Amino acid sequence: MIIEHIDAQLPGTVTDRHAFRGDQTIVVAKESLLALVELLHREGFQLLVDITAVDWPERAEAQGLARFDVVYHWLNLASQERLRVKVPVADGETVPSLTGRFKTADWFEREIFDLFGIGFEGHPNLKRLLTWDDFPGHALRKDFPLDGGDPFCMEGCTAPYNNGERA
Amino acid sequence: MAEMNINDAVLTTRLDAVVNWGRKNSLWPLPFGTACCAIEFMSMQASKYDMSRFGAEAMRFSPRQSDMLMILGTVTNKLAPVLRTIYAQMAEPKWVISLGVCASSGGMYRTYATLQGVDRVIPVDVYVPGCPPRPESMLYGVMKLQEKIEKESLSMRKDHIARFYESLARQDALQAEKGLTSQQTIREMLMDAADRGAGTIF
């Protein structure tokens, strides 16, 4: 299995691991990400299916841990093995960009930068992808109001998630 | 042809009435299809419902050649400046039908991404409810618009459109002054309008 191989080749890289119904997940620190990616690429994990992120504001507050997880999904086309890699990132920190190895990372990373506000070091063109350039805030953060502080959520609006505040 | 003499050949009427009669029976639709409503609209144009019966035969995909804007589907905030530009470029006199709940009020999408009703950025004449509205509803919307055109005076429509142009000039001025993107400019204008208690920016 690939995780044992990673342990043998890059000891100490994997800080946490779990599997659910055959979905292997490992957690690595961002410092060791690039070395891990090179290894994975050599081992046949050559399809980067997706990059996304998760926001855990309560985790950051209660336990003092990093607020975000950047999540990578890889597929090994030869063995049909899949691997999920999570990289914890604190608010305001950056992650090394994978655009050097995977062309597809370009737009994925721009999307995360747009919606979560996580920077990517070494990205050739890091600007917003889905919202406009001077969009206020990052839409997928948990503290972003669902209606975006929509100016037309006026008084008398009874939507349960209207907090009456503006972004 | 019956025999005609001069007395049978002359008909007197109001200018408004005869011009509006011509306008209402030759609407040239511009489909602004962004989502599922556009599929219903295709059905409405096709053989079974056949919008051509109402004189709205000439489908044009250029704003320069159309006078009835049909907004079919969800309009996002990102698309709002585009919609305003398209409406501004249409041939006058022009009318707008907002089809389906997304275009009319944001529908079920009460989110940061969706414009909560296109009537916030452009003037709308007829709203058609439904998600999506059936082709019959859409045809009914066109008929309602025809009724509306029948009753209009010529100067009324002119003033109505002039107010929109004025807001477009304000938008350009604000954008140049603050150095914003067009989307953010519209957002600021919407905020200002909300502070004044107004629902629209024109």
Contacts between the chains, C-beta under 8 A, distances in Angstrom:
chain1	res1	chain2	res2	distance
A	130	B	78	8.0
A	131	B	78	7.0
A	131	B	113	8.0
A	132	B	78	6.2
A	132	B	181	4.6
A	132	B	183	4.1
A	132	B	184	6.2
A	133	B	181	5.4
A	134	B	180	5.8
A	134	B	181	5.5
A	134	B	184	4.6
A	135	B	183	7.6
A	135	B	184	7.1
A	139	B	112	5.6
A	139	B	113	7.5
A	144	B	112	7.3
A	145	B	112	7.4
A	146	B	110	7.2
A	146	B	111	6.1
A	146	B	112	7.0
A	147	B	110	5.7
A	147	B	111	6.4
A	147	B	112	6.0
A	148	B	111	7.0
A	148	B	112	2.4
A	148	B	113	7.5
A	149	B	112	7.7
A	150	B	110	7.7
A	150	B	112	6.8
A	150	B	116	6.2
A	151	B	187	7.3
A	151	B	190	4.6
A	151	B	191	4.2
A	151	B	193	7.3
A	151	B	194	4.0
A	152	B	116	5.0
A	152	B	117	7.9
A	152	B	120	6.9
A	152	B	190	6.8
A	152	B	194	5.9
A	152	B	199	7.2
A	154	B	194	6.3
A	159	B	110	5.7
A	161	B	110	8.0
A	166	B	191	7.8
A	167	B	112	7.7
